Amino acid sequence: MPEYAFIGRSNVGKSSLINMLTGFSKLAKTSATPGKTMLINHFLINKEWYLVDLPGYGYAKRSKKEQENLQRMITSYILQREQMTNLFLLIDCRHEPQKVDLEFIEFLGEHGVPFSIIFTKADKLSRNQLACSVQFYLNRLRQDWEELPPYFVTSAESKLGREETLNYIEQINKDVAAQ
């Protein structure tokens, strides 16, 4: 079955987004403490596909060895998991492009990993600030990319972007089934 993995820097709102997408408020454990997810968690959705919660990256309050082990596990999953159909990279829309995110996007491109961007926490900005922030990020990506990956703007609080993201997954599932 197809797998859709979700990854991002620690505290980007992965668990909240997963809960919002699935409609189960306690499916993925949320925490005010960054770096809570330490394992790769698979959630079967409608007996048709898996939503995969990957550990966050870029959390410095771990030992070097823990960081290396997490990075190895994430890299192995992303590059070797045949079932992974799309990787959703979560970006907190309130922040300017971060070096660690841009490097990760470059890594995905170099390895031909199919991915999409999900801008999270849209409810934390005014409509104008949100538009400017997303446009600034996309303009930064255009410096290195001829074609931008699909992107979605979401809010776990207001459920903004829920239908668009789920429709995108459904369309990919149809395309996969047709092959």
N, C-alpha and C positions, 0 to 999 in steps of 0.2 A: 504494500500500500504506500502511496505517496506520503512523504514527511515534509512538513513545513517547519523549519527551525527558526527560533527567535533568539537573537543575541544583541548585546549592546553593552556599553560601559555599565559598571555597577551603579545602581540607583537611577537608572534611566526610565524605570517604570515597566519593566518586562512583565513581572507577575501581575500587576494591575491590568495591563493590556490583555494578557492571556485570559484573565478572569472576565474582563469586559467582552472579549470576542466570544467566549464560550457561554457566557451568561451564568457562570457558577462563581460566586463571589469568593469562595475559599478553595478553589481548585489549586491554584499556584499560591504558595505562601508568600504574603507580602510582609515587608519589614522596613522599619525606618533605618535599620542598620544595613549599609551596603554590603554586597558580597555574600548574601545568605545562600544562594543556590550554589551547591558544590558538586552536583551530579547532573547528568543528562536525564531529564525527565520527559517521558513520552506519555501523551494523553490521546487516547483513541476518540475520534470525533465521528459520530453518526455511523460507526462501523465502516467508514469509508477512507479515512485518512488520519494521520497522526500530526498533532501539534507537538513540537519538541521545544522544551525550555532548556536552553543552554546556560551554563554559568556566565556571569558577566565578566568582562575583561577590564583591565586597567585599574584594578583595586589594589593599592599598594600596601595595605595593612595586613599582608600575609607574608609568610617567610618566602625567601627566594625559591626554596624547593617546592612549596605549595603552588606558587605562581607558575613555575615551570611545569609541574604536573598538570595543572589546569589547562595551560596553554597547549601542552602536548595532546591532552584529551580532546580539546575543542578542535585543534588542527586536524587530528586524525578523523574525527567525525565529519568535519566539513569536506575534507579532501577524499575520504575513502568510502563514505556511506552512500551506496548506490541509490537507496530509496529517497535520499534528500532531494526533493524536487525544487525547493526554493528556500533561500535563507532571507529572513527579514531582519535587516539591520536597524535597530532602534536608535534614534538620535533625539536627545532632549532639545526641543525647538528653542529653548530659552538661551542656549549657548552658541557662541560662534563656533565654526568648525574647529574641532580639537585634533591635534596632531595624531593621537592614537587612533581616532576614527578614520582620518584620511589615510593613514598607513594601512588600516584594516581593509578599507575599500580598495586600495591599490593591490593588496594581497589577493582579494577576491577576484579582481580583474585579471591579474597575472595568471591565476590558476583556472580561469574560466568558470568560476562558481556562479550559478544563476542567483541573483539577489535583487531585493527591492529594499527601499528605505521607508521606514515608518518614523515620521516626526511625532514624538509624544508630547504630552503635557500642553496641548494647544490651549486649554482653558486657562492657563496661567498668564497668557498674554492677551492684549486687546487684539481685535481683528486686524488692525493696521500693523501693529508690532509683529503679529504672526506672519502676515504676508511678507513683510520686509525681511524677517528672519529666515523664512524658507527660501525666499528669492536670493538672499545673500549666500546661503549654503549652496544652492543650486549653481549660482554663478561661480562659486569657488570650485565646484566639481567640474564645471565646463572648462576650466583651465587645463585639466588633465584628461577629460573624457569627451570624445566626439558625440557619443550618444549617452544620455543619462538613463540610469535604471528607473523602472517605475517607482513612484513614491506616493505615500499616503500621509495625510495629516490626521492625527487622532487625539482623542481625549478619553481616558478611562472614566473620568467623572461624568461627562456629558454624552458619552457613547459616540462622539464625532468620529467618523471614519470606519465605524464598525461594518456597515453594509458594504462599503466600497472594498474593504479588505477581504471580507468573506466572499464577495462576488468574484474578486480576483482569484482567490483560491479555487472557487468552484469552476471558473473558466479553465484554469490550468488542469484541474482534475478531468474535465471533459476532453481537453486536448490530449492528455495522457491516455485516457481510455480509448480515444479514437486511433491511437497509434498501433 
